[in-house]
C-alpha cells in the first residue's frame, strides 16, 4: 500500500522531493504491465539519399573545410553550397561533366558523433576527388604528379635559353654558310662555325622534343579520365610513363651538356693512361682503364682511336696507352677523369691471395689543331722551352736508330715534358711535340681555372697530376667512389664496362656549384 500510494501520488511525492525513489519503481512496473507501453518494433532504416560520389569522410571534411552551418551532412537539400562547389569544379575541370553531375547530387548524412574522428581535407583536394581523381588508379595519380614536376623542370630549362635569339643566330649562321666566300676561310674557322650551328640546332630540337613528350603524356592522362576501359587505361598509363621517362633522360642529358661552356669543352680529347705503383697488378689495372674509356666512347657513339699502346711483360697488361676521342664535346665530358685511379682487390699475381692496391694515371687533354685560333693565341716563348733530340726506337728502318729524329721538349716554368718519336723527321716530331705540350698546358689551365699561362706554376701541375680522384674496391666489398663529390655505387662491373654517365654527371654538376 505504501509503495502503491506513493506511486500513485507521484506528483505529491515529487513535490516533497523525498519520495521520488520510492515511487519510481512501482510506476515503471505499472507501465510495463500496460499493453500501450510495450516495446515498439525498431523502425526500418530510411533509404539512403543520392550520394555526392565521395567517401563519408571526404563529405564531412568538405563541410568542415567550407565552414558551413548547418553542415551539408544535416541538410536535406543543400542547394546553395553544392552549387558553389559545382561552380568551382566546373572552373577547374570543364570537361568533367560526369563529375559535375555527381557534385549536384545530395550529400550523404553523417552522424554528428563521427565528426570528431574524420580528417579535414583542403577544399581543392576534395574538389579534385569529386571530379573522379580519388577513384583513379594509384599509378595515374603518381604520373600526374610526375607530369607536373616535369612541366616545371621544362619551363625552368627553357627559361635558361633565349629561344628567339637562338633562332635568330641559327638564321644568321645559315645565311653566312650559303655565301660563296664562307669555305674560302681557314678550315679552323669554318669548322668552328659549323660546330656552333650544330649545337644551336641541337638545343632547338631538344626543346621541341620536350614539348612533344609533355603533350603526349598529358593527352594520355586526359584520355584516361574519359571513362576508358581497363585495357585502354593500361595502354594510356604505359604511354604516359614512357613519355615521362624519355623526357627525364633528355632533360638530364641537356642539363649536363649545358654546363660544358668552357673554351675547350667542344674539342676532341686525348686520353693517356700510364701504369703507376703496383707492379703487374698496376699494369693490368691500366689495361682495365683503357677498356673502360673505350667502352664509354662507344656507348656515346664517339669515334675512339687507339693511337699508341705499349704492352707489358704479362699478357693482358700494358705500360701505357693513348686514345684519341672525337665526338660532341668529348673533352668537356672527359676532363674530370684526369688524375690517379686506385684499385683494391685480391691479386691474381700473388700466390698468398693477399689484397693488393694498384694505381694508374689518367691524363686528359684537349686534342688541338695547329691552325685553330685558340692554339695560335697560346704562344710559348722559346726561352721557356728546353729541346733535346734522341734516336728513335723501333724495329729498324732507314732512319731509325741511325739519325736523331726523336724530340724531347720540356716547359721549364711548369716542368711539363713531352717525348715525340712518331714522325720520320726531327722537324715533324718537334712540331708535333710543341702541339702536344700546348695540350698539356691547356688541360692544367682548365683544371686550375686560370686565364693565362703566366698564372701557371709548377706546384699546380704537380698537385693536379698527383691527385687521387677515384677508388675502385673489389675486396672485401664492392664499391666505386669518387673522392671529389662522394658519388658511389656498388655496381663495379657496370662502371668498368664503360657506364660512366652518372659519375661524370655528378662531377659536372659539382663544377657548376663550385665558385669560380
Steps between C-alpha positions, in 0.01 A plus 500: 500500500774733587682447178182518296378809677816685444518378146151620424565824666814555302442869470462537877813301573692686242388821651647412834812386324563190720269238364621501143704188543225319674239579242714449191520122509128428535427751228727320260342172591156630425604629161661169419175325573310730272453379138545850366850516650641187339828547301433615150675325211808676366425729207623395160816676378431790273616466139828672433488824313696545183870528578743768399738238360745547790584297807312608822827625645556717193143629512521600865850635451360720226235634739764579758738653246230727360382593848131469412238514778293292510729251337433337166464161669183619683338696219239307299567696181799736543455669166698819547811333641500227239452747219803692629699179508382405150598840366855461640525155348375623164762774496774250585403219264252615239511169318399294802125513447453166672670630809277808488189283509633319805562829677143621439361200689406521868763450766493180711395524859779451752440458875618788712691264731728403208599856425780511756670192350488603136800680349485845345583543132581813300218613276714465185581140587134418553398664174762297312370191679144583395624525142599136509866508593437304820370209300791514252774235519792585731732490200301777331523733799875433526543575130304824538737612773797399289356689203460816708862476616618441142308804376668717763840358406443562128388857569815563707733358231327690220531819702879457503504530120382801303316306231433804281866605500600140440290477185640831380855369546416186303355703213805729498749211489304320228504818293875527551557140395304550179743767379778414254780636720420289804710198399784722384583574863750289702377153580508566874258793460249307288520200732430712809205670328345170393544356850327803649210459257463135594487588870237770448282273287540224756371728775194599295428137412531405867242759607255381232546144619428601860175667403395200292561258787310720745205523259501122446493429873231762564280365219533141625394598853210708365372206297531286811249728677239465226366165614750274326470123527748302710705403196503854363586642842799268526621608155459869588693452824787329317509775238510777761770321702715447188469866398597624845792258527636610163453863599701449819789345304502787250489765773786335687714489187427862409562631851839329504589623151399856593779508758766443230558862414874533552720602206636151425202283600390461137838356395582132451698337782833322535497241779837367619519212747821407682582228754563611857614322815397139534709289261309256281174588676544864403581401140180296481307781667619741230366260237164490679481880492583495129206267434275707727555824309470327163168355617379841616581656163319223315192542721481866405557431131838674487791412278769347723843434348780310676803705398768327705522202734808368678450145628658372821663162558186317618213437260210739549717770656631829358753763592320787331236577238365803318151558360361769274130553568299700246139584570262768620683683783719202572756696699229670706361165611838334564705783653408404858645150450847653525688367805601185683263201513540243781402131492470271805455126440635151569805478275500214245879543479549435874526135603384587851169648377569825678325826443690731263467873436588621150518843340474632146515854366252647251586820315229671296586791270311675220601376156615823338541583133800706397307758298234551765460857620528411869819300436663788317406733783688279749860601437788349700825703501797303368693585816254291705556188287777247533537280190720192477529244222544124510496199279161351443446144615333233289555188293718670245487705179706746308503766773402316816793449742731687257381864500380697802144558382337472843431817702453563871349839586463641852321811623734639766252708709262209552723195450265351242688282251414324175686229311421459129635230268198432277610692191788415266677836521621708789317812379165321489554349846593842640190658351274228638673509840429871533132441420470220759680717756242773442226242558649413838527866595140567394380204709671637811363848433149356476537296819641789698250747344776733389468747216862544390823304483673749729280390792609137469762368743678168531347410838154524345597248234639258755193524722268453205676190377551337838139538614317174571157536343322166528518171690394164357463236772441132415595353841385466782191674353409643160477874454609781269528837672607836362692683771414846362121485505433197722309325219507123542350179370531130573465399136875491431473277192261740330739791553800305373304414185471872422181620667639831628197720434394536864843576643584746222165672549568539873843649427369749245213612722747539788712728277196724456446526877863586575587870492729616228 
